[in-house]
Every structure is written in structure tokens, then in C-alpha cells.
Amino acid sequence: MPAQDYARKRASLLEDLDGMRVEKDAAKGAGYLIFDRAPMNVISYRGRFQIRALLEAMDDDPEVRVIVIRGANGLYSSGGDIPGFLKVERDGMSDLAYNVATPERCRKPVVAAIEKFAMGVSFELALACDFRIATEDTVLALPEINLGAIPGSGGSVRIARIAGLGRAKEMIMRGRRIKAAEALQWGLVSEVVPPGELDVAIGRWVDDLAARPSVPLTTLKRVLNGAYEAPLGVGLELEGQAFEKNRFGPEFAHGIDAFVKKEKPDFSEM
């Protein structure tokens, strides 16, 4: 296939966004992937591939320092297009976890802003993000067992790693919905805010993360994700090598200089 055909195929994937849109606030350094299919922001099979492509594009955008995934219509997402599952050819859905894991592979921090519902694939996508903010009235679930199925986009594995095997079994094997307060206790969300205050919380997280030095932040994300799955000795070696490489970067030099001068470092232009 000629190169231009590959390019057209890639471009055609994003010609007509399926129930989502993208916004950017260059002044804040934020890129937003927004689910927007009223009333429940259902994510289609095609939409999963578009999510991957859009996140990869934002990750390559120099004006974006932080990526936020959220929903329109007053909620995050009720999950995937369930009837559409049966329309996908055999062996066509065995790699769903790869698209959904895109936030983990992004170099930049990714924040999921969850409101009211995070079910199925939308919850699995949030679990692949670095941080999750939820409103107090949010419920989260992987209810696939109630459909005679199991989660297929990485959610069962991530909940077991984050919250523990026993909690994962109790939640997923029973198809149980958990409230935001319980999810916070389990470590599945980073912060819980009152309804109506999600935008303020998003702004606070974006401002905080966008102000951090980008290269060390990217390095730290990779070290933490890599060390999480590795033996302790491997993780320590990974951390040490990454630290040594970052030690001679301009951001470290700026941070040290500001420390010596008792000034606040400004990494926004670096």
C-alpha cells in the first residue's frame, strides 16, 4: 500500500468523530477529549479507535501539557455500545485493551473527570489514566457479568492491581456498582468533589500539572508505570538510570538555580 493510502486511511478514521469532540485551551496548556452522544455518551466500537488516535495527536501537540477526558451532557459515560458488540467479526475485539490503554502510553499526564456514571469501557479508560476526579454522585461499575460476559478492555486487571484482588472479585464478579466515596477509599479515584464543582477541580489539576517540568514529569510517569509491573530491583535500576539522564537537563538546572536563589521555578516555557 503506497504511503498516501496509509495517510488517507488514518485521516478517514477521524473524518467523522463518532460521539466525541476535542477542545484545546492553549493558554492553559490543556487538551480535552469530550464524549458527546446524548443522553448517556455511549462509546462505539469505532469510537475506541478514534479515542486512541485523538489522544496520540494531543500527546504530540506542543501546546498541550495536560490531557483531560470528560463527558458532555452532565455526565461522563454509561459505557460501550452493547448491541454493537455482536456486529463485530470474530477475533475483532480481542485487542480492545490496547486502544483503551492509550492514556498509559501518553507521555503527558492524563486526567479523567468523571461525573455521575463511569461504566464499562468508559471506566476502563479512566483506570488507564494517571488521575481520576469524580463527583460525589458518581457510580462506577464493570457490569459485564450481568450481560453474560466479562470486561474486555483491561478493567478487571487494573482494578485488581489498584484495589486488590479480593475487592476486584467482589466488585466485578457480582457486577456491583460502587459510589465515588468507596472508590476513593479503594484508591480507584484520586479526588471526590461535590456536584457542580467538577470544572473547578479540573482547572486546579490542569494548573498544577501544567506548571510541572514536562521532561521529568514524563520520565516519572514512565518509571512509575514500568516499575509497577517489575521486581523491586528492576524498578530501582530503572529509577536510577532515569534520574541520572534527567540530572543534566535544562529543567533540573533551572530548578536548582531557583532553589539557590529562593525563587519559585517557572517551567511553563520549557
SVG drawing of the C-alpha trace seen along z (x, -y; Angstrom):
<svg xmlns="http://www.w3.org/2000/svg" viewBox="-31 -34 55 49">
<polyline fill="none" stroke="black" stroke-width="0.4" points="0.0,0.0 1.5,-3.4 2.3,-5.9 -0.5,-8.2 -3.0,-5.4 -1.9,-4.8 -2.2,-8.5 -5.8,-8.6 -6.8,-5.6 -5.5,-7.2 -7.2,-10.5 -10.5,-8.8 -10.7,-7.4 -11.0,-11.0 -13.1,-12.5 -16.4,-12.0 -16.0,-11.7 -18.4,-9.2 -19.9,-10.7 -17.0,-12.7 -15.2,-16.0 -11.9,-17.7 -11.2,-21.1 -7.9,-22.8 -7.0,-25.7 -3.5,-26.6 -3.3,-29.3 -3.8,-26.7 -1.9,-24.0 -4.9,-21.7 -6.4,-19.4 -9.8,-17.9 -11.3,-14.7 -15.1,-15.0 -17.7,-12.3 -20.7,-13.9 -23.5,-11.5 -26.7,-12.4 -28.1,-11.3 -25.5,-8.8 -22.3,-9.4 -22.1,-5.8 -18.8,-4.9 -19.0,-3.0 -16.6,-0.3 -15.3,-2.8 -15.0,-5.4 -12.4,-3.3 -10.0,-3.6 -10.8,-7.4 -10.0,-7.8 -6.6,-6.3 -5.9,-8.5 -7.0,-11.6 -5.1,-11.0 -2.0,-10.3 -2.4,-13.5 -2.8,-15.6 0.2,-13.8 2.2,-15.1 0.8,-18.7 3.4,-21.0 0.7,-23.4 -0.9,-20.6 0.8,-19.8 -2.1,-18.0 -4.9,-15.9 -8.3,-15.7 -11.0,-13.1 -14.5,-14.0 -18.2,-13.9 -20.7,-16.4 -24.5,-16.4 -23.8,-16.5 -22.2,-13.0 -19.1,-11.1 -20.3,-7.9 -22.5,-4.9 -20.1,-2.7 -19.9,-0.9 -22.4,-0.2 -23.6,3.1 -25.8,4.2 -22.9,3.3 -20.7,6.0 -22.5,8.7 -21.8,6.8 -18.0,7.1 -16.4,10.0 -14.9,12.9 -11.5,12.1 -12.2,8.4 -12.4,7.5 -9.6,9.4 -7.3,6.4 -9.7,3.8 -7.4,3.2 -4.7,1.7 -6.8,-1.3 -8.2,-1.8 -4.6,-1.8 -3.6,-4.8 -3.7,-7.2 -1.0,-5.0 1.2,-5.2 0.9,-9.0 4.0,-10.9 1.8,-13.7 -0.3,-13.4 -3.9,-12.3 -6.8,-13.2 -10.2,-11.5 -13.0,-13.8 -15.9,-11.5 -19.5,-12.7 -22.5,-10.6 -21.6,-7.4 -18.5,-5.6 -19.5,-2.2 -17.8,0.5 -15.3,-0.8 -15.5,-4.4 -14.5,-3.3 -11.7,-1.1 -10.4,-4.1 -10.4,-6.2 -8.5,-3.4 -5.8,-3.8 -5.4,-7.5 -2.9,-8.8 -5.6,-10.6 -9.3,-10.3 -11.6,-13.0 -15.2,-12.0 -18.3,-13.9 -19.9,-12.7 -23.0,-11.4 -20.9,-9.2 -21.3,-5.5 -18.6,-3.2 -19.0,0.3 -17.8,3.1 -21.3,4.7 -20.4,7.1 -21.2,10.2 -24.8,9.2 -24.7,9.5 -23.2,13.0 -19.7,11.6 -16.6,10.3 -14.7,6.9 -12.6,6.9 -10.6,3.6 -8.3,4.1 -10.6,3.1 -10.5,6.3 -6.7,6.4 -6.3,2.7 -8.9,2.8 -7.1,5.9 -3.7,4.1 -5.0,0.8 -7.6,2.0 -6.5,5.6 -7.7,9.0 -10.4,9.5 -12.1,6.2 -11.8,6.7 -13.5,10.1 -16.2,8.8 -17.0,5.9 -16.7,7.4 -17.9,10.9 -21.1,9.5 -21.4,6.7 -21.7,4.3 -21.8,0.5 -19.7,-1.4 -20.1,-5.0 -17.4,-7.6 -16.7,-7.7 -16.0,-3.9 -13.9,-4.2 -11.8,-6.9 -11.3,-4.6 -10.1,-1.8 -7.7,-4.1 -9.7,-3.9 -10.2,-7.7 -7.8,-10.5 -10.3,-13.1 -14.1,-13.4 -15.8,-16.8 -19.4,-18.0 -21.7,-18.0 -21.2,-21.3 -17.6,-21.7 -16.0,-19.4 -14.9,-22.2 -13.1,-24.0 -11.4,-20.7 -10.3,-20.1 -8.9,-23.6 -7.0,-23.1 -5.5,-19.8 -4.6,-21.2 -2.9,-24.3 -0.9,-22.1 0.3,-19.6 0.9,-22.1 3.2,-24.0 5.4,-20.9 8.6,-20.4 7.5,-18.4 10.5,-16.1 10.9,-14.9 7.1,-14.5 7.1,-12.3 10.1,-10.4 8.4,-9.9 5.3,-8.6 7.3,-6.0 9.3,-5.0 6.2,-4.5 4.3,-2.6 7.3,-0.4 8.4,0.2 4.8,1.1 5.0,4.3 8.7,5.1 10.5,6.7 11.9,4.2 15.5,4.4 14.5,3.7 12.3,0.8 15.2,-0.7 17.6,-0.4 15.0,-2.0 14.5,-4.9 18.3,-5.4 19.0,-5.4 16.2,-7.8 17.3,-10.1 20.8,-10.2 19.6,-11.1 17.4,-13.9 20.1,-15.3 21.7,-17.2 18.5,-18.5 17.7,-22.3 14.7,-21.9 16.8,-20.4 19.3,-23.2 16.5,-25.8 15.0,-24.2 18.4,-24.1 19.0,-27.7 15.6,-28.8 16.2,-26.9 19.5,-28.5 18.0,-32.0 15.0,-31.1 12.7,-31.8 9.7,-29.8 10.8,-27.9 8.8,-28.6 8.7,-25.6 5.9,-26.8 8.1,-27.8 10.4,-24.8"/>
</svg>
